[in-house]
C-alpha cells in the first residue's frame, strides 16, 4: 500500500476530528471530557443510532463490543471499543474494526463502522483537546 494512502480516506476532515488519531488499518482514537460510565452509555447510544448491536462489554474493564451483523457474529463488521481514563474527567476511546473479511468488498482499511460509531460518539460527548 503506498505511503500516501495510509490513514487517508480522501476528502476533508470534519473539524471535530482534527485532533483524533487514526491508524492505517482499523483503529480510531478520540479523547472526551467525560467519566467512564458516561462514555460507556454514549457508546451504546451511538451504536443504537448507527445500527450496531451491543454484544458485550464492561465499564469497569473499559471494553465494549458491537456488531453490524444481522445474525450474531455471522456477517457484518465487529467493532471493539476500549476506554481508558487518561486524566480525571478525561477518557480516551479507541475503536477498532475486526480485521477479518466479513463483508463483501472489505478493503482491509478502517471499516466504515469505526467511522460511523466515531461520528455518532462525537455528537454525544464533549471532545477534549
C-alpha positions as CSV (number, residue, x, y, z in Angstrom):
1,X,0.0,0.0,0.0
2,X,1.5,3.4,-1.0
3,X,2.6,5.5,2.0
4,X,0.3,8.4,0.9
5,X,-2.8,6.2,1.3
6,X,-2.1,5.3,4.9
7,X,-4.7,6.7,7.2
8,X,-6.2,8.8,4.4
9,X,-9.8,8.3,3.3
10,X,-9.8,11.2,0.9
11,X,-11.8,14.4,1.1
12,X,-11.7,16.8,4.0
13,X,-11.5,16.1,7.7
14,X,-14.5,17.1,9.8
15,X,-13.5,19.9,12.2
16,X,-14.2,17.9,15.3
17,X,-12.0,15.0,14.0
18,X,-8.8,17.0,13.5
19,X,-7.4,16.1,16.9
20,X,-8.3,12.4,16.5
21,X,-5.6,9.8,15.9
22,X,-6.2,7.5,13.0
23,X,-4.1,4.4,12.1
24,X,-3.5,2.9,8.7
25,X,-5.7,-0.1,9.4
26,X,-8.8,-0.4,11.6
27,X,-8.3,1.9,14.6
28,X,-9.6,5.3,15.5
29,X,-8.9,7.1,18.8
30,X,-10.7,10.1,20.4
31,X,-10.5,11.8,23.8
32,X,-13.5,13.1,25.6
33,X,-14.2,15.2,28.6
34,X,-16.4,12.6,30.5
35,X,-16.3,9.9,33.0
36,X,-16.1,6.2,32.0
37,X,-19.8,5.4,32.8
38,X,-20.9,8.4,30.6
39,X,-18.6,7.2,27.7
40,X,-20.0,3.6,28.1
41,X,-23.6,4.9,27.9
42,X,-22.7,7.2,24.9
43,X,-21.1,4.2,23.1
44,X,-24.3,2.2,23.5
45,X,-26.4,5.1,22.2
46,X,-24.0,5.7,19.3
47,X,-24.3,2.0,18.4
48,X,-28.1,2.2,18.5
49,X,-28.1,5.3,16.3
50,X,-25.8,3.7,13.7
51,X,-27.5,0.3,13.5
52,X,-24.9,-1.7,15.5
53,X,-25.9,-4.3,18.1
54,X,-24.3,-4.3,21.5
55,X,-22.7,-7.7,22.1
56,X,-20.8,-7.4,25.3
57,X,-18.8,-5.1,27.5
58,X,-17.9,-3.9,30.9
59,X,-17.4,-0.3,32.0
60,X,-15.0,-1.4,34.8
61,X,-12.8,-3.2,32.3
62,X,-13.3,-0.4,29.7
63,X,-14.4,-2.5,26.8
64,X,-17.5,-2.8,24.6
65,X,-18.1,-4.9,21.5
66,X,-20.6,-4.2,18.8
67,X,-21.7,-5.9,15.6
68,X,-23.3,-4.6,12.4
69,X,-24.4,-8.2,11.5
70,X,-28.0,-9.2,11.4
71,X,-27.0,-12.6,12.8
72,X,-24.9,-12.9,15.9
73,X,-21.3,-12.6,14.6
74,X,-22.4,-14.1,11.3
75,X,-21.9,-11.4,8.7
76,X,-21.1,-7.8,9.2
77,X,-18.4,-5.7,10.9
78,X,-17.4,-6.2,14.5
79,X,-16.1,-3.1,16.3
80,X,-14.4,-3.1,19.7
81,X,-14.3,0.0,21.9
82,X,-11.6,0.4,24.5
83,X,-12.0,3.1,27.1
84,X,-9.1,4.4,29.2
85,X,-9.3,7.2,31.7
86,X,-6.2,9.3,30.9
87,X,-6.8,12.0,33.5
88,X,-9.6,12.9,35.9
89,X,-12.7,13.6,33.8
90,X,-10.9,12.6,30.5
91,X,-11.4,9.3,28.7
92,X,-9.6,8.1,25.6
93,X,-11.8,5.9,23.4
94,X,-10.2,3.6,20.8
95,X,-12.5,2.0,18.2
96,X,-11.1,-0.9,16.2
97,X,-12.8,-2.9,13.5
98,X,-12.5,-6.7,13.2
99,X,-9.7,-7.2,10.6
100,X,-11.3,-10.4,9.3
101,X,-13.1,-10.1,5.9
102,X,-16.7,-10.3,7.0
103,X,-18.4,-8.2,4.3
104,X,-18.2,-8.4,0.6
105,X,-15.9,-5.6,-0.6
106,X,-13.9,-5.3,2.6
107,X,-10.8,-3.4,1.6
108,X,-8.6,-4.0,4.7
109,X,-8.6,-0.4,5.6
110,X,-10.5,1.1,8.5
111,X,-14.0,-0.2,8.2
112,X,-17.0,2.1,7.8
113,X,-18.3,1.0,11.3
114,X,-15.4,2.8,13.1
115,X,-16.2,6.0,11.2
116,X,-20.0,5.7,11.8
117,X,-19.6,5.0,15.6
118,X,-16.9,7.7,15.9
119,X,-19.1,10.3,14.3
120,X,-22.1,9.4,16.4
121,X,-20.0,9.4,19.6
122,X,-18.6,12.9,18.7
123,X,-22.1,14.2,18.6
124,X,-22.8,12.8,22.1
125,X,-19.8,13.7,24.2
126,X,-17.6,16.9,24.5
127,X,-14.3,16.4,22.7
128,X,-11.2,17.0,24.8
129,X,-8.2,18.8,23.4
